[in-house]
Amino acid sequence: MSGRIADVLGRRGAMWVADIFCIIGWLAILFSKGAWVLDIGRLSMGYGIGLLSYVVPVYIAEITPKNLRGAFTTVNQLMICIGASLTFLFGTMVTWRTLALLGTIPCLVQFIGLIFIPESPRWLAKVGKVEDFEFSLRRLRGNNADISEEAAEIRDYTETIQRLPKAKTLDLFQRKYAHSLIVGVGLMVLQQFGGVNGIAFYASSIFVSAGFSSGNVGTIAMVAVQIPMQILGVLLMDKSGRRPLLMISAAGTCLGCSLAGLSFLLQVYTGSFSLGMGGIPWVIMSEIFPINMKGTAGSLVTLVSWFGSWIVSYAFNFLMEWNSAGTFFIFSSICGFTILFVAKLVPETMGLTLEEIQASMNPFSMAK
């Protein structure tokens, strides 16, 4: 639903809807008296996060200048990393009900903060709100900035897209969108099946099985390495490009899983994942699809990502019971394949406008 909601209600509207579901979810967990209420809370949270994981990178990509888009979009992943890290730490200090109460705070802050931010100018142009589109773009670029060239490019691209027949879900699987779809879906599949959520969700028990006296010690060590590596990824995103960071990140996760298969040295894995594979697939997802297909394609990519997360999380314990070392060697093989996938198929999008990216990847998408 994420892409359709963001297309109908706007990027801010979709975030408001997501925040409502997240707040309801946290409160259900906080006041739960039985397992079924916990399940309802988790379902509501999952719905909200499903919306946010799509719309936030898209919104950021649509409002930022091309020379800063990568770093700004990756900052979203940095905030996720910091939030998860703080939750790990607070979880060792407070009860889970208190943790649920703390979880409502960022949701409320975002819900109120959305009042003060402009809507995506590209979405406004898409729905025909020309005056609002230019007003929003001027707010984002500053009153003294010359927005004429950027506004003209967005307007021309949007008008060209609107002359095309209305997009349907099946249209996404046309040959002209094949490259974008393979890249978007492929990166999400490889990101998830590299094992990240299995490792994150069961980190404490993995560290204990690897010989640590306490799972908390290993988990805190894992968290400590994620944040600086994520910051490094933000700093390098618009300097080194997406492809080099993805390949370095995939190589690091491949090495980390190989080492984990031998000795459970997970710090190598999580640091490398945070450098590129954690955030860049979401950056690229927000860049490569034309605006008429972004809702449908983005929904599919988001669905694939979270479905892959569920499969890995569900299967992880069974795999570990089968063969702990073998589990990590499987993840290592997938991470190794990611390097080849990026080298052969993923385009470099650094320094290009969204319109230029989509024109290069879908050269026939604007043909009648």
N, C-alpha and C positions, 0 to 999 in steps of 0.2 A: 504493500500500500504506500510505501514511503514516497516514491516518485510522484504518484498521482496526487497525494495530499499536498506535496510541495508545489505541484503545478497548479492546483486549484486554489489553495489558500495562500500561496506565496511562501517564500522561505521563512519569514518571521512567523506566519500563521502556523506552519508545520512545527516550528520549534515550540510555540505556545502549547499546541496540542500534546507534543511529546512531554513537556514539563508537567502538564496536568496528570498524564498517566504515570510519570515517575513519582510525583508527590503522592498520588493515590497508592501506588505500590509500596512506597516506604512506610506510609501510615498504616497500611494493612499489615505489613510485617511487624511494625511497632506494637500494634494493639491486638495481634493475633492471639487466639485462645486454642487454636488447633492447627493441624497440618494443612487443612484445606484452605484456611485463610492465608497461610504462608504461601501456598501455591498460587492463590489469586494475586497476592502481592508481587510475587516473582513474575507472574505472567504479565501484569500491568507494567512492571519495570522493564521487562523484555520488550514489550511493545514500544514503550517510550524510547529506549535505547536504540531499537531498530530504526525508528524515525530519525533520531539525532545522528546516528552513525552515517546516514546518507546525506541529510540536509545540511549539516554543519560544514563539511568539506566543500559541498557545492556552493553554499552561500559565500564562504570565504574566497573560493576561487573566482566567483562572479563579481566580487567587490574590490579586489586588490589589483594594483598595477602588475603588469607582466613580470617586472624585474623583482618583485617581492612575493609573488603568488606562492611559490614553493615553500618559502620559509614561513609565511603566515599560515598556510594550510598544515604544515608540519607542527606548528605551535599547538594546534588542536590536539595532535597526538601527544605532544609533550604534557599538555594539561591532563590528558587521560592517564598518562604515565605517573604524573605527580599525584593525581587523585587516587589511583590504585595503590600507589606506594604509601600514601598517608593512611588509606584504609587498612592496609596490611599492618602498619604500625599501631594505629588506634585499636585495631582488633586484638592486639596482644595486651591492651590496657583496660578496655571497657567491655561491658556486656554487649551481646548482639542487639538487644533492644535499643541501647544507647547509641550504638553504631547506626541503626536505622534512623533514629532521630537526627543524628548528625548528617545523614544522607539527604535529608529534606532541605538543608540549608543552601547548597549550591543550586538546587532546583528552583527555590524561591528567588534567589539572587538573579538567576537567568530570566525567570519569568518576568520580574520587574524590570530588569535591564533591557529587555527587548523593546520596551516602550520608547527607549531613547536612541535606538539605532535605526538607520534607514533601511528600507527594503532593497533587495537586489535590483540594481538598475536594469540588468539584462532581463529579469523576470517581468519588470514593469513594461519594458519595451515589447516583450513577447505578448503581453495581454493588451497592448494598445494604449497604455497610459503614458503618452508622450511627454506631457508636461511634468508628471511625477517622475518619470525616468530621468529627465535632465536635472530636476531639482535634487534627486537622490545622488546622481553622479557628482554634482557640484558640492554637495555636503561631504561626500567621500574624498574628493580631491582638493577641497579648499576653495574659498570664495575668489581667490586671486589666480587660480589655476586655469589654464586654457584647456577646456574639455572638448573643443569643437571637433578635433580629429578623432578622438576616441568615441565621442558620441556618434559621429557620422559612420564610423566603422560598425558600431553595434547596431545602428539603425538600418544600415544597408544590409547587413547580414540577416537581421531579423525579418526585414521585408522580403528578402529572397526566400527564407525558410517558410514564411507565411503563404507564399504563392504555391507551395507544394501541397499535395493532398494531405488531409489530416492523418497523422501517424496512428497506426494501429499496432498492437502488440506483436503480431506476426511480421510486421514490416521490419522489426529489429533483426530478423534472421535473413534479410536479403544480403546478397553478396557484397553490396557496397558498404555495409556496416561490419563485414566479417572481421576485418583487422582490429577495429576498435573492440568488438565483442570478445574476440580471442584474448586480447591483451587485458581487458578489464576483468573478465571472468577468470582467465588463467592466473593472473597475479593473486586473486583472492583465494583460489584453490590452493596454490602453492604456499601462500602465506599461512593458511590454516593447517594444511596437512604437513607443514614443517614441524608441527607439534606444539606451537606456542601455548595454546590454552590448556592442553593436557599438562604441560609443565607448570604453568602458572597456577592452575586450580589445585594441583596435588604437590606443590613445591615442598610443603612442610614434611609430608610423609616420604617424599623422595630423598630429602636430605637425611632424615632419620635412617632410612634404609641404606644410605650411602656411608653411614658411620658417624654422623653428627650426633652429639649428645642431645640436642634439642632442635626440632624443626624450625623454631623461631629464629635461632642464630643464623641458619642457612638462608632463611627467607629474607631476613633483614639485609644480609650480605648481598643477596640477589637484587633486592630493591635498590640498594646503595649504588650499584653499578649502572642501573637503568637510566636514571635521571641525567647524569653527566653525558652519557652516550647519546641520549635523546637531544640534549642541548647541542652537542656537537653536530648531530644531523641537521638541526635547524640552521646552524651557522653555515654549514656546507651546502645546503640544498640549492641555493641560487648562485653558488660559486662553482661547484664541481659538476653539477647536473644530476638528473635523476638516475640515469643508467649506471654511472660509475658507483654511486652510493648503493644502489640495489645489488649490484654484483659483489661489491665488497661485503655488504651485509649478508648476502646469501652464502658467500664463502665462509664468513665467520660463523654463521649458524651451522653450516655443514661441519666445520671443524669442531664447534662446540658440542654438537650431537655425537660426533665421533669420540670426543674425549669423555662425554657423559656416558657413552656406551662402555668405556673402559673404566672410568673412575668417578662418574657423576659430578664432574667439575662444571656445574651449571652456569657459573658466572660468565664464562666465555660466551655461552649461547645467548643469554638475555641481553648482554651488552651489545652484541652484534645485531640482534633483532631490533633493538631500539634505534640503532643507527640508521636503518633504512627500511627493512621489511615491515616494521610496525606501522609506519605512517605513509610511506611513498605509494603503496598501492591505492590508498584512499585519495592521495593527491592526484594520481594519474586518472583514477575513476572520475574525478570531478572535472578533468580537463578534456578528455578525448571524445566525448559524445556530443553531437550537435544538439542545440537546445530543444529541437522538436522531438528528439528521441531520448533526451537526458532522463526524463522521469521514468520511462519504461526500462531503459537500460540500467539506470542507477538502481531501480528496485530489484532487478534480476541480480546484479552484482552484489548488492547488499544481502539478498536472500542466500546466494551461494556462499558468501562469507560466513554468515551466522549458522547456516546449515552445516557447513564444514566444521565450524567450531563445535557444534553439538555432536557430530560424529566422532571427532577426535576426543572430546571430553568424555563421552559415553564409553568409548572403546579403550581409553587409556589404561584403566585398571586391569581390564582383561589382558591387554597386551603385556603389561608389567608382570602379571602372574605367569604368562606364557614364557617370557624371556625379557628381563630388564634390559640387558645390553642390546639384544636384538631390536627392541623397541626404538632405541635411540639411533641404531644404525639404519633403520627404516627412515626415520626422520632425516638423518644425515643424507641419505640418498636423494630424498625429495628436495632438500635444500641445495644439493649439488646440481640437480636438474634445473633448478631455478636460475642458476648462473647462465646456462645455455639458453633458456627461454628468454631471459632479459637481453642477452647478446644478440639473439636472432630476431626477436619480434617487438620488443618494447622501444618506442621512439623516444628521442630526447625532446622534452617539451620546455626546457628552460629558456627563458627570454622571448617566448612567443606569446602572442595574445591567444585567447581561447578560440577566436575566429580563425586565426592562422593555423592552429593545431588541428582543428576540425576539418579545415579545407585540405590540409596535407594528408590526413588519415582517411578522409572520406571524400576524395576528389569528385566523385560522381553523385554525392548525396544531395547536391543542390540542383542537379539536372532534372528536368521534368521527365 
